[in-house]
């Protein structure tokens, strides 16, 4: 969970814009119960924190966090990192829907 980060470089909205709301839900719904059974907050917060930490480790010694948080390039890369983390957390398992 994002606890001590003053600035973050992506958001749930940005991640959903990249991989779609349904795509995000499918990759964080470990029980395959559908939207009504999701406990998404912690997973999304962890992905945002991971992406922010990755960007900070590479760029914070060069730029101030406030400038990084306002950079479209940084936000785009952090969103890709967060989405990748979501996909990899469960071994990038394939998800299917029946119907």
DONUPA-881583 format. One line per 2 residues: for each residue y, x, z of N, C-alpha, C, CB. Coordinates in pm, 1 decimal, m for minus. Atoms other than C-alpha are relative to their C-alpha. Glycine has a CB too. Layout:
N
Y X Z Y X Z Y X Z Y X Z  ...
***
This chain:
99
m117.5 84.4 0.0 0.0 0.0 0.0 123.7 88.9 0.0 m0.1 m96.0 121.8  m123.9 m75.4 6.3 350.9 123.0 m77.1 71.2 m16.4 133.3 89.8 m47.0 m118.8
m58.0 8.2 m133.0 486.0 206.5 266.5 128.3 79.4 12.9 m98.6 47.4 101.6  m112.7 m86.2 m28.1 724.9 497.5 265.8 76.1 43.6 m124.3 m46.8 119.6 73.6
m68.2 m38.6 122.5 839.1 521.5 m94.0 132.1 m74.7 m11.1 m88.6 m27.8 m123.0  m130.7 61.3 15.8 1210.6 461.0 m127.4 14.9 m57.0 m139.3 110.8 100.7 28.4
m6.4 42.7 139.1 1182.3 435.2 m504.2 m140.8 m5.8 m57.7 89.4 95.2 m82.9  123.0 5.1 77.2 893.9 325.0 m721.2 40.0 m6.5 m146.5 m90.0 m122.5 41.2
m34.2 m15.8 140.5 876.8 375.6 m1094.4 m70.1 m98.1 m92.1 m31.5 137.8 m43.2  59.4 107.5 78.3 679.5 73.1 m1208.2 m11.2 m121.9 89.4 m139.4 40.8 m57.6
13.2 124.9 m74.6 611.5 m283.7 m1101.3 m117.0 m80.6 m55.9 131.4 m82.6 m6.4  106.9 88.2 47.6 348.6 m555.0 m1131.7 38.9 m60.2 m135.1 m28.9 m112.4 103.6
m47.2 59.5 125.4 559.8 m714.5 m1405.9 m14.5 97.1 m117.0 146.2 m43.6 13.7  11.1 m99.7 106.6 567.2 m391.1 m1606.5 m145.1 28.5 m35.3 69.5 129.1 40.9
142.5 m21.2 25.4 193.0 m338.7 m1566.8 m56.3 m117.7 m79.2 m77.7 18.3 133.1  45.4 118.6 73.3 128.2 m697.4 m1680.0 51.7 m0.9 m143.0 44.8 m126.9 71.7
m55.2 m6.0 135.8 356.6 m643.9 m1979.7 m81.1 95.3 m87.2 147.6 44.2 3.6  78.7 m97.6 74.3 139.7 m348.2 m2080.5 m141.5 m49.7 m27.6 m5.5 130.9 75.9
141.9 35.2 15.3 m209.6 m488.5 m2021.3 m27.9 m149.7 8.6 m80.7 70.6 104.6  3.0 145.7 m12.0 m140.9 m865.2 m1984.4 m37.8 m41.5 142.3 m99.3 m60.4 m101.6
30.7 52.8 m133.5 m161.3 m1075.9 m1672.1 m150.3 m19.6 16.2 74.1 m133.4 24.3  145.0 22.7 m6.3 m520.5 m1175.2 m1751.7 m76.0 132.3 6.4 m47.0 m81.8 m121.6
65.2 m130.6 m2.1 m618.1 m814.2 m1821.2 7.5 64.4 137.0 62.5 91.5 m102.9  m15.3 m55.7 m134.9 m479.7 m705.2 m1485.0 m91.6 m72.8 97.2 147.2 m9.8 47.2
84.5 77.7 m91.2 m655.8 m987.9 m1302.3 m147.9 32.5 m18.8 23.2 m149.4 m21.0  140.8 m31.2 25.7 m988.8 m909.8 m1471.1 m39.8 135.8 56.8 m27.9 m3.2 m149.5
32.5 m134.0 m47.2 m969.5 m545.1 m1367.4 16.8 18.1 150.0 84.5 99.4 m70.9  m11.6 m14.5 m145.8 m879.2 m607.7 m1004.8 m81.6 m103.3 75.7 144.9 m10.4 41.7
82.8 103.1 m62.5 m1104.5 m907.7 m937.6 m142.3 52.7 14.0 2.2 m132.1 m83.1  129.2 m64.6 m19.7 m1399.7 m715.7 m797.9 m115.4 m99.1 16.3 6.5 89.3 120.4
104.5 99.8 m21.9 m1591.3 m1031.9 m711.5 m20.5 m91.1 m120.4 33.3 m83.4 121.0  7.3 83.6 120.0 m1536.9 m1189.5 m1057.0 10.2 m148.4 35.7 m130.8 27.0 m76.3
m15.9 137.7 m46.9 m1419.3 m1507.1 m885.0 112.3 m73.4 m70.2 24.6 m1.4 147.8  m111.4 64.9 68.0 m1119.2 m1577.9 m1103.7 126.5 4.2 83.1 m35.0 m143.2 m33.0
m129.8 m11.7 m65.2 m752.8 m1611.5 m1010.1 6.7 m58.0 140.9 101.8 m66.2 m83.4  m7.1 59.6 m132.4 m812.3 m1836.4 m709.7 m56.9 91.2 108.7 m73.3 m131.5 0.5
62.0 m86.4 m99.7 m1016.2 m1563.5 m537.0 61.6 138.1 10.1 m143.6 14.0 m29.8  m56.3 m134.7 4.5 m791.3 m1267.1 m603.0 78.5 35.9 124.7 88.5 14.2 m119.9
m83.5 m61.7 m102.4 m644.9 m1047.2 m332.5 65.9 119.7 m67.8 m84.0 42.5 129.4  m50.8 m101.1 91.9 m428.6 m851.9 m574.4 103.2 94.0 59.0 58.0 m66.1 m117.1
m113.5 m76.0 m50.3 m144.6 m722.2 m360.9 m30.2 144.6 31.2 52.1 m64.5 120.8  31.1 m136.7 m39.4 m311.7 m414.0 m215.8 m36.5 87.1 m119.8 m113.5 0.5 100.5
40.8 m77.2 117.2 m465.4 m302.9 m545.3 122.2 36.3 m83.8 m102.1 m79.1 m84.9  m120.4 m25.4 79.2 m136.7 m337.1 m731.5 91.7 97.2 71.8 74.4 m130.9 m29.2
m82.8 m93.7 m77.9 56.1 m165.3 m452.5 m56.4 141.6 m5.3 10.4 m46.3 146.2  63.4 m131.8 8.0 m196.8 120.4 m456.2 23.0 64.7 m136.3 m150.1 m11.5 27.7
m22.7 m52.3 135.0 m159.9 157.9 m833.5 144.4 46.7 m16.9 m33.5 m106.9 m105.3  m142.3 m36.0 7.9 220.5 162.9 m807.6 27.0 126.8 80.1 88.8 m115.7 51.8
m18.7 m119.0 m83.4 208.1 416.6 m524.3 m60.5 123.5 m67.3 m63.4 m21.4 139.2  64.6 m112.3 67.7 m36.1 638.2 m715.5 85.8 49.9 m116.4 m139.6 m40.9 m50.4
m81.8 m37.4 115.7 178.9 633.0 m1030.0 130.4 66.0 44.2 30.1 m123.4 m86.6  m124.9 m57.5 m50.5 496.2 702.6 m832.3 m24.1 139.2 55.7 61.7 m90.2 108.0
32.9 m132.5 m54.3 332.3 992.4 m646.8 m25.6 101.4 m111.0 m122.8 m9.0 91.2  25.5 m89.9 113.5 210.8 1140.5 m976.4 130.7 44.1 m65.3 m90.3 m69.0 m104.2
m128.5 m33.9 61.2 559.4 1124.7 m1126.5 83.0 88.1 93.6 77.9 m128.1 m35.7  m74.9 m81.7 m96.3 717.4 1262.5 m808.5 m51.3 143.3 4.0 m8.2 m61.6 139.6
56.1 m135.1 m10.4 479.0 1557.6 m800.5 41.4 87.5 m117.7 m152.2 m6.4 8.3  m37.6 m76.3 118.9 589.3 1659.3 m1148.8 150.9 8.3 m22.9 m64.6 m60.6 m120.4
m140.6 8.2 38.6 955.2 1560.3 m1162.6 101.1 4.6 114.0 20.7 m123.3 m74.9  m95.7 12.1 m109.9 1107.4 1525.4 m815.7 71.0 130.5 31.5 m69.9 m49.6 123.2
m67.2 m128.2 m23.8 1184.5 1896.3 m793.9 108.8 27.6 m103.9 m102.0 113.7 m0.7  m99.4 m17.2 106.5 1394.7 1861.6 m1111.2 109.3 m106.6 2.0 m68.8 m1.5 m134.2
m91.8 113.7 7.3 1560.3 1519.6 m1072.2 m0.9 m76.2 131.3 m37.6 m93.6 m116.5  m6.4 84.7 m118.2 1672.2 1286.5 m796.2 m78.9 m128.2 m24.7 146.8 m32.3 36.9
84.4 118.7 12.1 1449.5 988.0 m727.3 75.5 m118.7 m58.1 m56.9 m37.1 135.1  m77.9 112.1 53.1 1727.0 739.8 m802.1 13.9 10.5 m151.6 139.0 m4.8 65.8
m8.9 m18.6 144.8 1766.5 889.5 m1149.1 m134.3 m23.6 m67.8 50.5 140.2 m32.4  133.2 24.6 55.0 1392.2 883.6 m1207.2 m28.9 m149.7 m6.5 m107.1 71.2 84.3
29.4 143.5 m3.7 1372.2 517.5 m1107.0 77.6 m78.0 m106.5 32.1 m56.0 137.9  m80.3 65.2 103.8 1640.0 430.9 m1364.6 m33.8 46.3 m141.3 145.4 24.5 26.3
36.0 m54.4 130.1 1477.0 624.6 m1648.7 m106.9 m86.5 m66.7 m49.3 144.7 14.1  99.5 79.2 73.3 1300.5 410.4 m1908.9 m123.9 82.3 m33.3 61.1 m55.9 m128.6
114.0 m86.8 30.9 1081.2 706.6 m2003.6 m90.9 13.2 121.4 48.1 139.3 m45.9  78.7 m13.6 m123.1 970.7 759.0 m1642.3 m70.8 m131.2 31.5 90.1 42.4 118.5
60.2 129.7 m29.7 909.7 386.5 m1592.3 m117.3 m29.0 m94.7 105.7 m111.4 m10.4  108.3 21.0 95.1 700.3 370.4 m1908.5 m122.1 83.0 31.7 46.5 31.0 m138.6
112.7 m88.4 m32.5 486.8 669.4 m1811.8 m65.7 m41.1 130.7 46.8 145.8 8.6  56.2 45.1 m127.6 443.7 543.1 m1454.8 m82.8 m127.0 m19.0 112.1 m24.7 102.5
75.0 122.1 28.5 329.9 207.0 m1591.2 m134.7 33.1 m63.3 80.7 m92.5 m92.2  125.6 m42.8 62.3 68.2 377.4 m1808.6 m92.8 61.5 104.7 27.2 101.5 m113.9
80.5 m61.8 m105.7 m51.0 583.2 m1510.0 m57.6 m107.1 92.0 84.6 100.7 81.4  47.4 106.9 m88.9 m75.2 271.7 m1289.7 m109.9 m82.4 m66.7 116.6 m91.6 40.9
101.9 76.8 72.2 m267.1 78.6 m1555.0 m129.0 80.1 m11.5 50.7 m39.6 m140.1  119.1 m85.6 8.2 m505.0 371.6 m1603.2 m72.1 4.7 133.6 38.1 142.2 m44.3
59.7 m2.1 m133.4 m562.1 386.3 m1227.4 m76.6 m130.2 24.9 108.9 20.9 108.7  66.8 129.3 m16.3 m646.2 14.0 m1224.5 m131.4 m1.6 m77.9 92.0 m115.4 m46.9
121.5 m1.1 81.3 m896.7 61.7 m1508.2 m106.9 91.5 58.7 32.5 43.3 m142.1  95.4 m100.4 m46.1 m1059.5 367.3 m1350.0 m52.8 m26.0 140.5 63.5 134.9 m4.4
40.2 18.4 m139.6 m1087.1 242.2 m991.4 m139.7 m57.7 14.7 97.9 m89.4 69.9  136.3 55.6 m3.0 m1408.9 55.3 m1071.6 m82.8 51.1 m116.7 4.2 m153.4 m2.5
79.0 m61.4 107.0 m1542.2 287.7 m1337.8 28.7 m56.6 m136.9 m144.7 m15.5 29.1  m39.9 56.8 128.7 m1354.5 114.9 m1620.8 m108.5 m93.5 m52.7 28.6 111.9 m102.2
107.0 91.4 39.0 m1619.9 m154.5 m1624.6 50.2 m100.4 m102.3 m56.3 m72.8 122.6  m32.9 102.3 99.6 m1624.2 m395.3 m1913.3 m2.4 m135.8 66.4 m98.5 4.0 m120.0
m1.7 134.8 m56.0 m1530.1 m749.5 m1824.6 m12.4 m99.8 m113.9 129.7 m25.4 82.7  16.8 104.6 100.3 m1633.3 m1058.1 m2012.5 25.9 m133.9 66.3 m142.3 4.4 m63.9
m14.6 135.5 m51.2 m1559.8 m1423.8 m1974.8 m99.2 m87.4 m73.1 145.7 m53.2 m17.1  95.1 91.5 63.3 m1809.2 m1696.8 m2040.1 74.3 m126.7 m39.6 m119.8 m32.9 95.2
m65.4 125.0 34.8 m1719.9 m2012.4 m2214.3 m10.2 m38.7 m139.5 136.5 5.1 33.5
***
